[in-house]
């Protein structure tokens, strides 16, 4: 525990602090680009890209080790991963464009094929009598315990550059995600924007191989925006929250990994991110489960109270137990089931309010259907004051005629 708090406060050594900061930058960039991948409905493509990096890592290691004796060089391995992932993206695009297969079928085909090739190449590497084989499995699940200073700096700088590119292209990506036709009409090259988005995603996947691993890197790009989606509907705020969640989860996960070197870094980061997702799912005031339950409870009370008061106004019995309980708590009904003076007064107000709502629906049917608070709130709180005055003027002749008709029928 002491080691974890030391890593968390950046006091566990320069290299550990650099790794944690690099992981945080990677998480922030991943969360930011993941927002647009999610809105673009291209989440599965990130899985294909990540699994397509394995053959590139293996081939880059073999070539660099055999010919240059530098197979463990991180820039070389990431370059090979980028080439392989790029080929995977092109393969998915070609299959989707030139065959009758859908994108998900193309992704499944490319993902499984490239990953199988990578596993075969890893087996071949293990059978070769060359040095430097140890540590390659870290690209599967992530490993930061043995990361060098130069490697951490490379990851941090690359992640910061990708994050900056996302911020600079936020407006264009938003147009692409929400209205592709409008983006084209505004003069943007939609195909180029889509390729740029995929290129930035590819960059995140490649950069995150050493930290999170190719198996779990998709979680770093998907969980933060999914969790952030519970908190807001605005894209800039969504990007900021997703970046914050990604940075916090990656930073804490890297600190945990520093205190437990035998645990996979990628797994720890994903578990921390999942805890942020669960918290967002439960307590978010916008779309959280508790907020939804509270909203339903309040809505239920409003409906029962209004219907109970309307029943009192029409001299009808109130039989629903929940409605009777709400009326009693509000002082609108006594213990004997009879309405109080307060209840009768409020019932008359609610009855008139309901008549105004009904008249508004007759006069403005289209506008009334668009109102979310139709007849659930006092009409004066929803409609402008001048509209309410017009409705009251229209309602008065109806009330007078109704009284005259009732008197004529009695005579």
C-alpha beads as a LAMMPS data file, in Angstrom:
LAMMPS data file: protein, C-alpha beads

411 atoms
410 bonds

1 atom types
1 bond types

-500.0 500.0 xlo xhi
-500.0 500.0 ylo yhi
-500.0 500.0 zlo zhi

Masses

1 110.0

Atoms # bond

1 1 1 0.000 0.000 0.000
2 1 1 2.885 2.370 0.780
3 1 1 4.366 1.689 -2.644
4 1 1 1.028 2.486 -4.284
5 1 1 0.670 5.836 -2.490
6 1 1 4.295 6.633 -3.299
7 1 1 3.633 5.964 -6.990
8 1 1 0.357 7.894 -6.816
9 1 1 2.102 10.974 -5.383
10 1 1 4.977 10.726 -7.905
11 1 1 7.479 10.032 -5.116
12 1 1 8.415 6.456 -6.048
13 1 1 11.229 7.455 -8.373
14 1 1 11.712 9.424 -11.541
15 1 1 11.092 6.517 -13.900
16 1 1 7.863 5.466 -12.135
17 1 1 6.585 9.054 -12.149
18 1 1 7.351 9.305 -15.862
19 1 1 5.471 6.062 -16.552
20 1 1 2.407 7.258 -14.592
21 1 1 2.371 10.616 -16.377
22 1 1 2.804 8.919 -19.747
23 1 1 -0.065 6.531 -18.963
24 1 1 -2.262 9.477 -17.944
25 1 1 -1.526 11.292 -21.218
26 1 1 -2.265 8.087 -23.125
27 1 1 -5.564 7.678 -21.258
28 1 1 -6.587 11.276 -21.920
29 1 1 -5.852 10.998 -25.645
30 1 1 -7.613 7.632 -25.852
31 1 1 -10.718 8.963 -24.120
32 1 1 -10.845 12.020 -26.395
33 1 1 -10.524 10.093 -29.668
34 1 1 -12.821 7.389 -28.308
35 1 1 -15.688 9.903 -28.095
36 1 1 -15.734 10.324 -31.859
37 1 1 -15.184 6.621 -32.498
38 1 1 -18.222 5.946 -30.302
39 1 1 -20.372 8.641 -31.933
40 1 1 -19.260 7.424 -35.352
41 1 1 -20.306 3.879 -34.341
42 1 1 -16.882 2.502 -35.237
43 1 1 -16.035 0.883 -31.908
44 1 1 -15.391 -2.558 -33.394
45 1 1 -12.776 -1.204 -35.784
46 1 1 -10.528 -0.374 -32.827
47 1 1 -10.570 -4.040 -31.837
48 1 1 -9.516 -5.021 -35.358
49 1 1 -6.746 -2.414 -35.348
50 1 1 -5.394 -3.585 -31.999
51 1 1 -5.291 -7.272 -32.933
52 1 1 -3.783 -6.450 -36.313
53 1 1 -0.692 -4.986 -34.603
54 1 1 0.624 -8.343 -33.374
55 1 1 2.111 -9.566 -36.712
56 1 1 3.831 -6.199 -37.148
57 1 1 5.398 -6.360 -33.682
58 1 1 6.633 -9.916 -34.275
59 1 1 8.008 -9.218 -37.759
60 1 1 9.667 -5.989 -36.647
61 1 1 11.351 -7.862 -33.796
62 1 1 12.620 -10.629 -36.082
63 1 1 13.990 -8.265 -38.740
64 1 1 15.531 -5.813 -36.284
65 1 1 17.098 -8.539 -34.141
66 1 1 18.489 -10.613 -37.008
67 1 1 19.894 -7.754 -39.096
68 1 1 20.526 -4.920 -36.624
69 1 1 20.608 -6.634 -33.193
70 1 1 18.033 -4.128 -31.895
71 1 1 14.852 -6.162 -31.710
72 1 1 13.764 -4.653 -28.375
73 1 1 13.801 -1.079 -29.688
74 1 1 10.379 0.366 -28.906
75 1 1 10.255 2.778 -31.911
76 1 1 11.038 -0.130 -34.238
77 1 1 8.362 -2.360 -32.702
78 1 1 5.780 0.441 -32.780
79 1 1 6.644 1.195 -36.408
80 1 1 6.045 -2.439 -37.308
81 1 1 2.797 -2.429 -35.331
82 1 1 1.648 0.715 -37.159
83 1 1 2.332 -0.806 -40.586
84 1 1 0.521 -4.021 -39.690
85 1 1 -2.441 -2.155 -38.184
86 1 1 -2.629 0.062 -41.258
87 1 1 -2.804 -3.012 -43.457
88 1 1 -5.577 -4.344 -41.228
89 1 1 -7.625 -1.141 -41.639
90 1 1 -7.122 -1.216 -45.416
91 1 1 -8.136 -4.871 -45.497
92 1 1 -11.368 -4.137 -43.602
93 1 1 -12.129 -1.230 -45.928
94 1 1 -11.420 -3.297 -49.062
95 1 1 -13.575 -6.225 -47.926
96 1 1 -16.440 -3.907 -47.000
97 1 1 -16.211 -2.010 -50.309
98 1 1 -15.591 -4.815 -52.813
99 1 1 -17.630 -7.677 -51.327
100 1 1 -21.113 -8.172 -50.006
101 1 1 -19.865 -8.655 -46.464
102 1 1 -20.866 -6.106 -43.835
103 1 1 -18.308 -4.162 -41.834
104 1 1 -18.652 -6.328 -38.727
105 1 1 -18.030 -9.477 -40.785
106 1 1 -14.981 -7.855 -42.378
107 1 1 -13.683 -6.811 -38.952
108 1 1 -14.135 -10.317 -37.553
109 1 1 -12.294 -11.836 -40.508
110 1 1 -9.356 -9.437 -40.373
111 1 1 -9.134 -9.500 -36.562
112 1 1 -8.937 -13.267 -36.288
113 1 1 -6.611 -13.697 -39.267
114 1 1 -4.059 -11.078 -38.231
115 1 1 -4.081 -12.242 -34.626
116 1 1 -3.542 -15.847 -35.750
117 1 1 -0.581 -14.784 -37.899
118 1 1 0.863 -12.912 -34.950
119 1 1 0.557 -15.903 -32.627
120 1 1 2.294 -18.105 -35.203
121 1 1 5.118 -15.577 -35.504
122 1 1 5.495 -15.411 -31.705
123 1 1 5.801 -19.205 -31.640
124 1 1 8.469 -19.004 -34.337
125 1 1 10.355 -16.371 -32.324
126 1 1 10.358 -18.636 -29.273
127 1 1 11.887 -21.432 -31.337
128 1 1 14.647 -19.181 -32.711
129 1 1 18.023 -19.002 -31.019
130 1 1 18.121 -15.218 -30.720
131 1 1 18.350 -12.973 -27.682
132 1 1 15.807 -10.436 -26.475
133 1 1 12.733 -12.653 -26.686
134 1 1 11.712 -12.028 -23.088
135 1 1 9.172 -9.258 -22.658
136 1 1 7.387 -9.552 -25.979
137 1 1 4.379 -11.051 -24.196
138 1 1 4.025 -7.679 -22.487
139 1 1 2.542 -6.372 -25.729
140 1 1 -0.430 -8.675 -25.205
141 1 1 -1.566 -7.463 -21.759
142 1 1 0.707 -4.502 -21.120
143 1 1 3.724 -4.186 -18.838
144 1 1 5.200 -0.977 -17.445
145 1 1 7.364 -2.378 -14.667
146 1 1 10.412 -2.725 -16.913
147 1 1 9.756 0.311 -19.097
148 1 1 12.792 2.471 -19.829
149 1 1 12.894 6.241 -19.514
150 1 1 13.161 6.671 -23.282
151 1 1 10.154 4.407 -23.846
152 1 1 8.019 6.300 -21.335
153 1 1 9.000 9.612 -22.936
154 1 1 8.138 8.277 -26.396
155 1 1 4.681 7.184 -25.226
156 1 1 4.017 10.457 -23.380
157 1 1 5.032 12.719 -26.280
158 1 1 3.157 10.659 -28.889
159 1 1 -0.003 10.559 -26.747
160 1 1 0.163 14.328 -26.191
161 1 1 0.462 14.918 -29.955
162 1 1 -2.537 12.687 -30.704
163 1 1 -4.584 14.438 -28.025
164 1 1 -3.666 17.847 -29.469
165 1 1 -4.708 16.698 -32.946
166 1 1 -8.101 15.593 -31.589
167 1 1 -8.673 18.978 -29.937
168 1 1 -7.732 20.866 -33.098
169 1 1 -10.105 18.751 -35.221
170 1 1 -12.981 18.608 -32.731
171 1 1 -15.397 20.704 -34.806
172 1 1 -14.771 18.718 -38.001
173 1 1 -15.088 15.369 -36.231
174 1 1 -18.341 16.486 -34.608
175 1 1 -19.790 17.359 -38.018
176 1 1 -18.642 14.024 -39.388
177 1 1 -20.293 12.090 -36.565
178 1 1 -23.646 13.906 -36.502
179 1 1 -24.281 15.006 -40.093
180 1 1 -21.937 13.644 -42.731
181 1 1 -23.937 15.204 -45.592
182 1 1 -23.825 18.652 -44.000
183 1 1 -20.066 18.300 -43.471
184 1 1 -19.645 17.524 -47.177
185 1 1 -21.864 20.485 -48.092
186 1 1 -19.644 22.742 -45.961
187 1 1 -16.686 21.773 -48.120
188 1 1 -15.037 19.203 -45.872
189 1 1 -13.563 16.060 -47.400
190 1 1 -15.620 13.495 -45.493
191 1 1 -13.557 10.534 -46.641
192 1 1 -10.354 12.259 -45.546
193 1 1 -11.862 13.178 -42.176
194 1 1 -12.910 9.571 -41.634
195 1 1 -9.420 8.367 -42.532
196 1 1 -7.910 10.959 -40.192
197 1 1 -10.097 9.692 -37.358
198 1 1 -9.001 6.122 -38.042
199 1 1 -5.373 7.254 -38.284
200 1 1 -5.542 8.890 -34.854
201 1 1 -7.207 5.770 -33.458
202 1 1 -4.439 3.681 -34.997
203 1 1 -1.894 5.964 -33.340
204 1 1 -3.520 5.477 -29.932
205 1 1 -3.600 1.714 -30.383
206 1 1 0.054 1.568 -31.372
207 1 1 1.179 3.920 -28.608
208 1 1 -0.760 2.003 -25.975
209 1 1 0.600 -1.443 -26.827
210 1 1 3.406 -1.266 -24.271
211 1 1 1.207 0.200 -21.537
212 1 1 -2.145 -1.596 -21.902
213 1 1 -1.494 -4.345 -24.438
214 1 1 -3.235 -5.109 -27.700
215 1 1 -5.894 -7.286 -26.068
216 1 1 -7.201 -4.515 -23.792
217 1 1 -6.341 -1.301 -25.649
218 1 1 -9.893 -1.186 -27.033
219 1 1 -11.144 -0.683 -23.464
220 1 1 -8.981 2.425 -23.110
221 1 1 -10.695 3.972 -26.137
222 1 1 -14.254 2.841 -25.339
223 1 1 -14.854 2.784 -21.571
224 1 1 -14.006 6.487 -20.889
225 1 1 -16.439 7.919 -23.508
226 1 1 -19.125 5.403 -22.527
227 1 1 -18.785 6.440 -18.888
228 1 1 -18.699 10.131 -19.834
229 1 1 -21.890 9.715 -21.882
230 1 1 -23.824 9.333 -18.616
231 1 1 -22.891 12.870 -17.572
232 1 1 -23.542 15.132 -20.561
233 1 1 -24.958 15.523 -24.074
234 1 1 -22.571 18.264 -25.261
235 1 1 -19.621 17.102 -27.352
236 1 1 -16.924 19.445 -25.929
237 1 1 -17.911 18.550 -22.366
238 1 1 -18.120 14.872 -23.351
239 1 1 -14.570 15.000 -24.734
240 1 1 -13.292 16.715 -21.590
241 1 1 -14.953 14.230 -19.222
242 1 1 -13.842 11.218 -21.281
243 1 1 -10.277 12.529 -21.348
244 1 1 -10.407 13.072 -17.583
245 1 1 -11.741 9.582 -16.904
246 1 1 -9.171 8.033 -19.229
247 1 1 -6.315 9.981 -17.650
248 1 1 -7.400 9.238 -14.064
249 1 1 -7.989 5.525 -14.697
250 1 1 -4.684 5.092 -16.534
251 1 1 -2.751 7.039 -13.895
252 1 1 -4.200 5.025 -11.000
253 1 1 -3.776 1.744 -12.913
254 1 1 -0.124 2.530 -13.678
255 1 1 0.455 3.399 -10.005
256 1 1 -1.092 0.080 -8.968
257 1 1 1.128 -1.713 -11.484
258 1 1 4.201 -0.001 -10.056
259 1 1 3.310 -1.318 -6.590
260 1 1 2.527 -4.810 -7.949
261 1 1 5.014 -5.525 -10.773
262 1 1 3.705 -9.069 -11.333
263 1 1 0.196 -7.859 -12.196
264 1 1 -0.640 -6.990 -15.830
265 1 1 -0.753 -3.227 -16.265
266 1 1 -3.482 -3.372 -18.886
267 1 1 -5.779 -5.417 -16.685
268 1 1 -5.335 -3.044 -13.734
269 1 1 -6.016 0.036 -15.873
270 1 1 -9.145 -1.499 -17.389
271 1 1 -10.469 -2.509 -13.967
272 1 1 -9.991 1.036 -12.665
273 1 1 -11.735 2.427 -15.743
274 1 1 -14.578 -0.035 -15.229
275 1 1 -15.004 1.228 -11.670
276 1 1 -15.425 4.756 -13.096
277 1 1 -18.030 3.359 -15.485
278 1 1 -19.958 1.718 -12.636
279 1 1 -19.915 4.923 -10.584
280 1 1 -21.178 6.899 -13.598
281 1 1 -23.855 4.309 -14.263
282 1 1 -25.131 4.553 -10.706
283 1 1 -24.868 8.176 -9.603
284 1 1 -24.821 10.310 -12.743
285 1 1 -27.543 12.980 -12.377
286 1 1 -28.208 12.923 -16.131
287 1 1 -28.538 9.232 -17.048
288 1 1 -27.615 7.334 -13.893
289 1 1 -29.752 4.545 -12.482
290 1 1 -30.397 6.352 -9.194
291 1 1 -31.323 9.583 -10.996
292 1 1 -33.704 7.686 -13.269
293 1 1 -35.304 5.956 -10.285
294 1 1 -35.704 9.280 -8.454
295 1 1 -37.171 10.896 -11.568
296 1 1 -39.672 8.053 -11.928
297 1 1 -40.610 8.322 -8.245
298 1 1 -41.235 12.075 -8.556
299 1 1 -43.207 11.604 -11.766
300 1 1 -45.346 8.935 -10.105
301 1 1 -46.127 11.214 -7.159
302 1 1 -47.066 14.127 -9.464
303 1 1 -49.431 11.938 -11.500
304 1 1 -51.106 10.411 -8.433
305 1 1 -51.481 13.795 -6.722
306 1 1 -52.987 15.427 -9.782
307 1 1 -55.364 12.557 -10.489
308 1 1 -56.439 12.476 -6.837
309 1 1 -57.209 16.193 -6.796
310 1 1 -59.155 15.881 -10.065
311 1 1 -61.173 13.069 -8.493
312 1 1 -61.971 15.327 -5.525
313 1 1 -63.011 18.122 -7.894
314 1 1 -65.418 15.743 -9.674
315 1 1 -66.785 14.319 -6.396
316 1 1 -65.404 10.902 -7.255
317 1 1 -64.051 8.449 -4.675
318 1 1 -60.284 8.031 -4.389
319 1 1 -59.630 4.291 -4.193
320 1 1 -55.950 3.967 -5.094
321 1 1 -53.966 3.423 -1.843
322 1 1 -50.896 5.324 -3.057
323 1 1 -53.026 8.278 -4.184
324 1 1 -54.849 8.378 -0.831
325 1 1 -51.524 8.255 1.009
326 1 1 -50.091 11.143 -1.033
327 1 1 -53.241 13.225 -0.499
328 1 1 -53.130 12.608 3.253
329 1 1 -49.456 13.569 3.500
330 1 1 -50.147 16.775 1.620
331 1 1 -53.082 17.657 3.876
332 1 1 -55.599 17.355 1.029
333 1 1 -57.508 14.434 2.581
334 1 1 -58.373 13.556 6.147
335 1 1 -58.003 10.235 7.854
336 1 1 -61.672 9.443 7.149
337 1 1 -61.106 9.716 3.392
338 1 1 -62.945 13.026 3.060
339 1 1 -61.252 15.991 1.364
340 1 1 -60.123 18.838 3.584
341 1 1 -60.755 22.528 2.922
342 1 1 -57.230 22.768 1.558
343 1 1 -57.883 19.759 -0.669
344 1 1 -61.114 21.206 -2.068
345 1 1 -59.441 24.546 -2.781
346 1 1 -56.489 22.913 -4.515
347 1 1 -58.831 20.579 -6.418
348 1 1 -60.680 23.551 -7.909
349 1 1 -57.392 25.073 -9.040
350 1 1 -56.238 21.795 -10.595
351 1 1 -59.589 21.337 -12.320
352 1 1 -59.410 24.772 -13.898
353 1 1 -55.770 24.174 -14.838
354 1 1 -56.750 20.911 -16.549
355 1 1 -59.523 22.689 -18.470
356 1 1 -56.980 25.225 -19.688
357 1 1 -54.669 22.407 -20.770
358 1 1 -57.527 20.669 -22.625
359 1 1 -58.450 23.937 -24.358
360 1 1 -54.819 24.493 -25.337
361 1 1 -54.721 20.996 -26.857
362 1 1 -57.836 21.817 -28.925
363 1 1 -56.465 25.161 -30.122
364 1 1 -52.824 24.079 -30.641
365 1 1 -52.730 20.284 -31.154
366 1 1 -49.246 20.138 -32.695
367 1 1 -47.583 22.349 -30.100
368 1 1 -49.252 20.505 -27.214
369 1 1 -47.911 17.121 -28.324
370 1 1 -44.386 18.521 -28.350
371 1 1 -44.556 19.591 -24.692
372 1 1 -42.864 17.172 -22.288
373 1 1 -44.698 18.702 -19.296
374 1 1 -48.161 18.374 -20.836
375 1 1 -50.690 18.728 -18.008
376 1 1 -48.175 17.617 -15.362
377 1 1 -47.246 21.121 -14.241
378 1 1 -49.370 24.222 -13.702
379 1 1 -49.967 25.710 -17.102
380 1 1 -48.532 29.044 -16.002
381 1 1 -45.132 27.401 -15.391
382 1 1 -44.963 25.946 -18.907
383 1 1 -46.679 28.390 -21.263
384 1 1 -46.083 32.165 -21.632
385 1 1 -48.305 34.471 -19.592
386 1 1 -49.979 36.001 -22.661
387 1 1 -50.901 32.536 -23.964
388 1 1 -52.449 31.635 -20.602
389 1 1 -54.474 34.876 -20.611
390 1 1 -55.859 34.071 -24.065
391 1 1 -56.824 30.592 -22.884
392 1 1 -58.565 32.026 -19.805
393 1 1 -60.515 34.450 -21.984
394 1 1 -61.527 31.593 -24.258
395 1 1 -62.428 29.377 -21.307
396 1 1 -64.765 31.898 -19.604
397 1 1 -67.473 31.833 -22.346
398 1 1 -67.333 28.022 -22.283
399 1 1 -67.929 28.035 -18.526
400 1 1 -70.802 30.552 -18.809
401 1 1 -72.489 28.600 -21.584
402 1 1 -72.066 25.406 -19.590
403 1 1 -73.771 26.996 -16.567
404 1 1 -76.649 28.345 -18.698
405 1 1 -77.147 24.937 -20.305
406 1 1 -77.265 23.251 -16.921
407 1 1 -79.823 25.830 -15.639
408 1 1 -81.924 25.418 -18.796
409 1 1 -81.919 21.663 -18.349
410 1 1 -83.004 22.055 -14.725
411 1 1 -85.898 24.360 -15.737

Bonds

1 1 1 2
2 1 2 3
3 1 3 4
4 1 4 5
5 1 5 6
6 1 6 7
7 1 7 8
8 1 8 9
9 1 9 10
10 1 10 11
11 1 11 12
12 1 12 13
13 1 13 14
14 1 14 15
15 1 15 16
16 1 16 17
17 1 17 18
18 1 18 19
19 1 19 20
20 1 20 21
21 1 21 22
22 1 22 23
23 1 23 24
24 1 24 25
25 1 25 26
26 1 26 27
27 1 27 28
28 1 28 29
29 1 29 30
30 1 30 31
31 1 31 32
32 1 32 33
33 1 33 34
34 1 34 35
35 1 35 36
36 1 36 37
37 1 37 38
38 1 38 39
39 1 39 40
40 1 40 41
41 1 41 42
42 1 42 43
43 1 43 44
44 1 44 45
45 1 45 46
46 1 46 47
47 1 47 48
48 1 48 49
49 1 49 50
50 1 50 51
51 1 51 52
52 1 52 53
53 1 53 54
54 1 54 55
55 1 55 56
56 1 56 57
57 1 57 58
58 1 58 59
59 1 59 60
60 1 60 61
61 1 61 62
62 1 62 63
63 1 63 64
64 1 64 65
65 1 65 66
66 1 66 67
67 1 67 68
68 1 68 69
69 1 69 70
70 1 70 71
71 1 71 72
72 1 72 73
73 1 73 74
74 1 74 75
75 1 75 76
76 1 76 77
77 1 77 78
78 1 78 79
79 1 79 80
80 1 80 81
81 1 81 82
82 1 82 83
83 1 83 84
84 1 84 85
85 1 85 86
86 1 86 87
87 1 87 88
88 1 88 89
89 1 89 90
90 1 90 91
91 1 91 92
92 1 92 93
93 1 93 94
94 1 94 95
95 1 95 96
96 1 96 97
97 1 97 98
98 1 98 99
99 1 99 100
100 1 100 101
101 1 101 102
102 1 102 103
103 1 103 104
104 1 104 105
105 1 105 106
106 1 106 107
107 1 107 108
108 1 108 109
109 1 109 110
110 1 110 111
111 1 111 112
112 1 112 113
113 1 113 114
114 1 114 115
115 1 115 116
116 1 116 117
117 1 117 118
118 1 118 119
119 1 119 120
120 1 120 121
121 1 121 122
122 1 122 123
123 1 123 124
124 1 124 125
125 1 125 126
126 1 126 127
127 1 127 128
128 1 128 129
129 1 129 130
130 1 130 131
131 1 131 132
132 1 132 133
133 1 133 134
134 1 134 135
135 1 135 136
136 1 136 137
137 1 137 138
138 1 138 139
139 1 139 140
140 1 140 141
141 1 141 142
142 1 142 143
143 1 143 144
144 1 144 145
145 1 145 146
146 1 146 147
147 1 147 148
148 1 148 149
149 1 149 150
150 1 150 151
151 1 151 152
152 1 152 153
153 1 153 154
154 1 154 155
155 1 155 156
156 1 156 157
157 1 157 158
158 1 158 159
159 1 159 160
160 1 160 161
161 1 161 162
162 1 162 163
163 1 163 164
164 1 164 165
165 1 165 166
166 1 166 167
167 1 167 168
168 1 168 169
169 1 169 170
170 1 170 171
171 1 171 172
172 1 172 173
173 1 173 174
174 1 174 175
175 1 175 176
176 1 176 177
177 1 177 178
178 1 178 179
179 1 179 180
180 1 180 181
181 1 181 182
182 1 182 183
183 1 183 184
184 1 184 185
185 1 185 186
186 1 186 187
187 1 187 188
188 1 188 189
189 1 189 190
190 1 190 191
191 1 191 192
192 1 192 193
193 1 193 194
194 1 194 195
195 1 195 196
196 1 196 197
197 1 197 198
198 1 198 199
199 1 199 200
200 1 200 201
201 1 201 202
202 1 202 203
203 1 203 204
204 1 204 205
205 1 205 206
206 1 206 207
207 1 207 208
208 1 208 209
209 1 209 210
210 1 210 211
211 1 211 212
212 1 212 213
213 1 213 214
214 1 214 215
215 1 215 216
216 1 216 217
217 1 217 218
218 1 218 219
219 1 219 220
220 1 220 221
221 1 221 222
222 1 222 223
223 1 223 224
224 1 224 225
225 1 225 226
226 1 226 227
227 1 227 228
228 1 228 229
229 1 229 230
230 1 230 231
231 1 231 232
232 1 232 233
233 1 233 234
234 1 234 235
235 1 235 236
236 1 236 237
237 1 237 238
238 1 238 239
239 1 239 240
240 1 240 241
241 1 241 242
242 1 242 243
243 1 243 244
244 1 244 245
245 1 245 246
246 1 246 247
247 1 247 248
248 1 248 249
249 1 249 250
250 1 250 251
251 1 251 252
252 1 252 253
253 1 253 254
254 1 254 255
255 1 255 256
256 1 256 257
257 1 257 258
258 1 258 259
259 1 259 260
260 1 260 261
261 1 261 262
262 1 262 263
263 1 263 264
264 1 264 265
265 1 265 266
266 1 266 267
267 1 267 268
268 1 268 269
269 1 269 270
270 1 270 271
271 1 271 272
272 1 272 273
273 1 273 274
274 1 274 275
275 1 275 276
276 1 276 277
277 1 277 278
278 1 278 279
279 1 279 280
280 1 280 281
281 1 281 282
282 1 282 283
283 1 283 284
284 1 284 285
285 1 285 286
286 1 286 287
287 1 287 288
288 1 288 289
289 1 289 290
290 1 290 291
291 1 291 292
292 1 292 293
293 1 293 294
294 1 294 295
295 1 295 296
296 1 296 297
297 1 297 298
298 1 298 299
299 1 299 300
300 1 300 301
301 1 301 302
302 1 302 303
303 1 303 304
304 1 304 305
305 1 305 306
306 1 306 307
307 1 307 308
308 1 308 309
309 1 309 310
310 1 310 311
311 1 311 312
312 1 312 313
313 1 313 314
314 1 314 315
315 1 315 316
316 1 316 317
317 1 317 318
318 1 318 319
319 1 319 320
320 1 320 321
321 1 321 322
322 1 322 323
323 1 323 324
324 1 324 325
325 1 325 326
326 1 326 327
327 1 327 328
328 1 328 329
329 1 329 330
330 1 330 331
331 1 331 332
332 1 332 333
333 1 333 334
334 1 334 335
335 1 335 336
336 1 336 337
337 1 337 338
338 1 338 339
339 1 339 340
340 1 340 341
341 1 341 342
342 1 342 343
343 1 343 344
344 1 344 345
345 1 345 346
346 1 346 347
347 1 347 348
348 1 348 349
349 1 349 350
350 1 350 351
351 1 351 352
352 1 352 353
353 1 353 354
354 1 354 355
355 1 355 356
356 1 356 357
357 1 357 358
358 1 358 359
359 1 359 360
360 1 360 361
361 1 361 362
362 1 362 363
363 1 363 364
364 1 364 365
365 1 365 366
366 1 366 367
367 1 367 368
368 1 368 369
369 1 369 370
370 1 370 371
371 1 371 372
372 1 372 373
373 1 373 374
374 1 374 375
375 1 375 376
376 1 376 377
377 1 377 378
378 1 378 379
379 1 379 380
380 1 380 381
381 1 381 382
382 1 382 383
383 1 383 384
384 1 384 385
385 1 385 386
386 1 386 387
387 1 387 388
388 1 388 389
389 1 389 390
390 1 390 391
391 1 391 392
392 1 392 393
393 1 393 394
394 1 394 395
395 1 395 396
396 1 396 397
397 1 397 398
398 1 398 399
399 1 399 400
400 1 400 401
401 1 401 402
402 1 402 403
403 1 403 404
404 1 404 405
405 1 405 406
406 1 406 407
407 1 407 408
408 1 408 409
409 1 409 410
410 1 410 411
